[in-house]
Amino acid sequence: MDAILSAFDLEFLLVDTRSRELLTRIPAEKLFAKPREIAGSMGMFSCGEYILRSAAMVEKTFGGITTRLWDDPFEWTLPEKLSDRESIIRYLDEVEETRKNGFSFFTSGADLKKELPAPEKLRSIIQILLDTLAMANHFQGRAFAVFQMISDEKLPRL
């Protein structure tokens, strides 16, 4: 694997690793706890929901790259479907397997210049991956912020 592919592979692996690490720190009863609502502010989700949304961005992208189906996995990543740490870890395992399968389609950094209909207009794979990392990290950052609001623990250093 060349340097660019290795860098992307590492960044996606770090998203997965941070989500798993955060999951180990959240007490089961707080996994889907939401911070208090403040009038006039944006509604918050729980750590568990943000972790699921982060992983769903990765699943959506690599499902799109491998099958050209850009379905948002929203329905099967609802807290009602994945209601505990074990089911979330199984989901993260599935997402990581999908991601690895997607990376197996790439042979060199030149593959990242190819364009795909993603989902509505042509975009380069590198742009798709960058956007996915941005969104996955964004949702994961929100999970860490909620963790800090509902916990007395310091944020983990990862």
C-alpha positions, 0 to 999 in steps of 0.5 A, a space after each residue: 500500500 502506498 503512502 497516501 493509501 496508508 495515511 487514509 487507512 490509518 485515519 479511518 482506523 483511528 476513528 474506529 479505535 477512538 470510538 471503541 475506546 470511548 465506549 469502554 469509558 461510558 457507563 452502560 446507564 449513560 451510553 444513551 444519556 443526553 445532556 440537559 436541554 437548554 431552551 433555544 439551543 441545538 438539540 443534543 444526542 447521546 454519546 452512543 448516538 454520536 458514535 453510531 452516526 460516526 460509524 454510519 458515515 464510514 459504512 455509507 461511504 464504503 458501501 457506496 464505493 463497493 456496491 454503488 449503494 449510498 444508503 444512509 444506514 440511519 434505520 439500522 443504527 437507531 438506539 432502538 436497534 443497537 441499544 447496548 455496548 455489545 451491539 454497538 461493538 458488533 456494529 463497529 466490527 461490521 463497519 470496519 470489515 466493510 471499510 477494509 473490503 473497500 480499501 481492498 479495491 484500491 491498489 495505489 494512490 492513483 485510484 483515489 483520483 477516479 470519480 464515482 457518482 457519489 451518490 448524485 454527482 461525480 466526485 473523486 474518491 479522495 474527496 469522498 474519503 476526505 468528506 467522510 473523515 470530516 463527518 466521522 470525526 465531527 460526530 465523534 467529536 460531539 460524542 466526546 463533548 457529550 461524554 465530558 458533559 455527562 461524566 466527571 472523567 477527563 477526556 481520554 488521550 488518543 
